[in-house]
Amino acid sequence: MADYWLEAPPVLQEFLNYHESILSHSAKTVDEYFLDLRAFFRYLKLRRDKACADTPFQEISIQDIDLDFVSQVQLSDIYGFLTFLSGSAQSGKAESSTRARKCAAIRSFYNYLCVHARQMESNPTQALNNPKLRKTLPRYLTLTESIQLLEAVSGPNEIRDYCILTIFLNCGLRVGELIGLNIQDIREDTVRVLGKGNKERQLYLNEACLGALQEYLSVRPEPKDDPRHRDALFVSRNKTRLTTRSVENIVQKAVTQAGLDPKYSPHKLRHTAATLMLNNGVDIRTLQDVLGHENLGTTQIYTHISDANMKMAVDANPLAKVKKNEE
């Protein structure tokens, strides 16, 4: 049981347990559901209970929230919460993507109460519209910049870090998937990846990945004899499994050494891998499987990048400015 469950009232604990044990959602996903719903309940208490007016928003307790309380929620309360997130001094101005995520958490919560637990008949989220998301294209490295990044790797952990960047750029893993890799997940020319929702997928390793892995495994330190670390593929100098923060630092260091935009993160390298694959003949459905996207729509954002590159390719043709002479 996670620590935050001590703060969650029974009606919320049951929902979180459903996602963890029945839907097999990851601990991170369940954490996000809790945090989003905690913020919603705090907002409701702030509006309904005058005693909360002088309490800092982050300190409002939700332990007294019960089924009767959540059953009184109306659609207007949810829209009020989304407005509160848009510009409240207490909540901070939330991006549309953050508001959309919280909206999804509230919808999931009431769907559970009405459909699965059958503890409510009326669902206040039935007519709920999601906040409109601002469409932005993923940032990614060009092929030249990707090579530049790999060539810039240096330092005492050069072999390990080079291997990590090579896998990011060739396989498009999420950072959580990379740090979760165990040494037994590598089998000949494939790697078993545990993605979102504990869904497994198998990826093939190309020549670059196999070469980098072979070199790294020859120098990989023996991890601590601890269930959390002993099977880890990528190991820190303390002989423990790498953390998300440590991998972010590895990428940040290499990006800085390469003289590239310091804002590039491990996730930008995932975008880079996806873009390079799509622009070099990989079809969209295969790319969906490689990236582990549940919905094709998530993968289709990369087609916009491909379209932009195709336009640039046509414009770069030396005949682009040749026009028929008019008499």
MODADA-V843111 format. One record per helix or strand of 2 or more residues. SS is the DSSP state (H for helix, E for strand). FROM is the first residue (numbers start at 1). TO is the last residue. Records with the same first field share a line. If there is no record, write none. Layout:
# MODADA-V843111
SS: FROM-TO ; FROM-TO
This chain:
# MODADA-V843111
H: 3-6 ; 10-22 ; 27-48 ; 50-52 ; 57-59 ; 67-71 ; 75-87 ; 96-116 ; 143-152 ; 158-171 ; 175-179 ; 183-185 ; 196-198 ; 207-217 ; 244-257 ; 266-279 ; 284-291 ; 296-299 ; 301-315
E: 186-187 ; 190-194 ; 200-204
